[in-house]
Amino acid sequence: MHHSVGLRLVCWLLFASLLTIPVCDSHADSQPPNVLFIAVDDLNDWIGCLGGHPQARTPNIDRLAASGTLFTNAHCAAPACNPSRTAIMTGISPHQSGLYGNGQKMRDILPDAVLLPRYFANHGYRANGSGKLLHYFIDAQSWDEYFPAKETEDPFPRTVYPKQRPVSLPRGGPWQYIETDWGALDVSDQEFGGDWAVSQWVGQQLQRKHQQPFFLACGIYRPHEPWFVPAKYFEPFPLNEIQLPPGFKQDDLSDVPPGGLKLRDVPYFSHIRKHNQWKQAIQGYLASIAFADAMIGRVLDALDQGPNRDNTIVVLWSDHGWHLGEKMRWQKFTGWRVSTRVPLIVRVPKGTPGLPHGTLSGTQCDRPVGLLSLYPTLTELAGLPAKADLDGPSLLPLLQDTKSDWPHVALTYLQEPGSFGLSAQRWRYIHYAQGGDELYDIQNDPYEWVNLAKSPEHQGVLQELRERAPKTFASVARAKNETLQELTWFPGDGSARVKSTPHGHECEIMITNRMAAGVDMYVVNREGNWESRGSIQSGWRFSRRTQPGTVWIITDSDKHVHGHFVIGQGGSKVTIPAALNEQ
């Protein structure tokens, strides 16, 4: 009798103790992961792990791909910096926002959009960034800390460029982008500045412990033009060994509809070949990629050697591709694969809330994905509340299993509403709003040399892809700065006699630099001291926020004053003239 009672008591105590043991839950011990968000400007598939060009050297990007998941069929939302980056950072597709081109302003069109870093900051993260993440502005409200200072709205650290330009390609006319130029510089990485300074600042953030989880963005500007980098990055690419782009074919446009023919870049490509600079340009692009890769290596090394190594999601992406003669085209802006396909790598550590087992090293996924998916993917991985107004699907199913069913296609929107490129698993479909289609079998024709849109046996495929395309497109949203009042430019050093009297609400100014060289910008504060507002390169146009009555001073890099202007009431614009005596 006593033995039975004792046994029951022991069993009861054992059962009670089991109730107090925590249930094994993969999310229970998960900590909020950090996010390292690496953007590379104008990088096509010329990286080792994508095989876009046999001479490309990208050991650091390749080692990141080998440690995570490489998406081999990833595409941008638009083949231009502004709409692509806006789509990534807002999660809103160009065909919904109406922001299709570089000439539009994000905050004019999406004044209330919560950008990706701010969304993380609103949920307990510290959002820091450096370099180019948006189209030549920072959007200070979206960041806790930035380098250069977010108040300047200038994302570029000081960068060394040749004093006499152009170096390699003479100006062909007003149609030519002033930065289309290249050459080796006799400077060290540190002396060059630019992306080196960005990688230095980001590396310092990665090597210290933080009080809260961080969203840290790193914008690498190369290989964006101009292709000037330290000479050592040119050395692995001797000019006599340079190979032309594998995707180049002389008669490649014979089966392209009129809408595609309009995208031929005859002035650029013919001008480059006329001056025998094609191989030199390819050399400059490869050297700039190698430089960008080295800067990315510095960032990855800082992460690996610091305290955040095992709890940081790493994402690397490029905003769009780049033509170097393919389709007789230079630059970007097209629906062809060379312009839409981008590197995309995601590495997720174990213990991440949305993916407890992390990503498997060295996995590749060939499903068609778009950069619009970055916003929902990162929020889901971090365990943040889902944001309802995002247009892209999360990539989490593919990070769990790269062969998962994937009912989506990737869409790339051109500047004319209704014109787009559609990427499926095997097929690519391009449609032009004014009529005309292109259809390519990427499995057998990766360079899109044979347009199958008129092939009778491919009409079923063509119709299926048409049905997967959007049916409605927002019209182009008009920028407000078109009606801005022109301010008076005062040449010379008369600014010393002008005092700032800032007052009223902030307004927007649009500044255009027509000078042959970059300039520095300063504002005079109430105490008469100069405060930096960054720099603006030759031919560029920036917008800034400022107060009426503020004096802006424009100088060269040695602080020699070129002239000044004074902010009036309401929005305005000013042009820094090519000749200093212009008004």
Helices and strands as residue ranges (DSSP letters): H 2-19, E 34-40, H 59-66, E 69-71, E 74-75, H 81-90, H 94-97, H 106-109, H 116-121, E 126-131, G 140-142, E 145-147, G 150-152, E 182-185, H 189-192, H 195-206, E 214-220, E 227-230, G 231-233, G 239-241, H 258-261, H 266-274, H 278-304, G 309-311, E 312-318, E 323-324, G 326-328, E 330-331, H 337-340, E 344-347, E 363-365, E 369-370, G 371-373, H 374-382, H 396-400, E 410-413, E 420-423, E 427-431, E 437-441, G 456-458, H 459-467, G 480-483, E 485-486, E 490-491, G 494-497, E 507-513, E 519-524, E 530-536, E 541-546, E 551-555, E 561-566, E 572-576
